[in-house]
Amino acid sequence: MGLFQKKFTNTASHAPLYTLGDQKSILIVGLGNPGKEYDGTRHNIGYACVESLVSSHSDFDAWITKKDLKCQQTSATIGGTKVIVIKPTTFMNLSGEAVQAVQNFYKISSSNTVVVADELDIPFGQIKTKVGGGSAGHNGIKSIIQHSGENFGRVRIGINSEHRTKNDEKDFVLKKFSNDEQANLSDLTGEVTSILTEYIYSMQLATETRNVIL
């Protein structure tokens, strides 16, 4: 990420672990279902994307399970911003419980929260970003809206393809990506990593559409 300049902060041993009152803080949420049986499924692309973000920055701590906050969590200070990344462990339909718990604990508003999730009505290879709006039928987003309101950023990753058949939405999202889709996943998760890194440094999420796979 050569376009960005990192700013290093004083990390003396007497400093508190979190100084959220004085430091910009953001929350990035990757949606999915916990359990190895869901690894690689379309509904877990949110997990995969935040894992890509974390692995691309050496600043992040190791993932830890926070049972009280209903998530797996890691954090880092990047460019002067405290970045908290979570994967809710509540299962998709109750994602809002984890998001609300983390927001309350770290005093992070929905306006400083970005959620990464699959989107059935967007074609595979396309990413749409925006702030606010409805759930578009996504139960994870619906749960977050119920618990934290609508004013959070969304990175919506298209999963629709010719492999989907009529009236099979539930089965389709819980299936693994096809072989040809898997061949393009690194490009897709890499682009989301770029979007999230831009957000970390700018604190702005533009409304735009990116076509990663043509």
Number of C-alpha atoms within 10 A of each C-alpha: 9 5 6 10 10 12 10 10 10 6 9 7 7 6 9 9 8 11 12 15 9 7 12 17 23 26 24 25 28 23 29 28 24 18 9 7 11 15 18 18 18 26 27 24 29 25 23 24 26 24 19 17 21 19 13 15 14 8 12 18 12 11 16 12 15 16 11 9 21 23 26 18 20 19 20 17 19 19 17 16 18 19 19 21 27 29 29 29 22 19 17 20 17 20 28 24 20 27 29 23 17 23 19 13 10 16 14 19 16 23 17 20 22 24 25 27 27 27 25 22 14 16 16 24 20 19 24 17 21 16 19 15 13 12 15 11 11 15 15 24 24 21 21 23 22 14 16 19 17 18 17 21 24 22 26 23 28 22 25 20 16 7 9 14 10 6 8 9 12 9 10 21 20 17 16 17 19 13 8 8 16 13 11 14 20 14 14 23 21 16 19 26 21 14 18 22 18 16 17 24 15 11 17 14 20 13 12 10 13 14 14 17 14 6
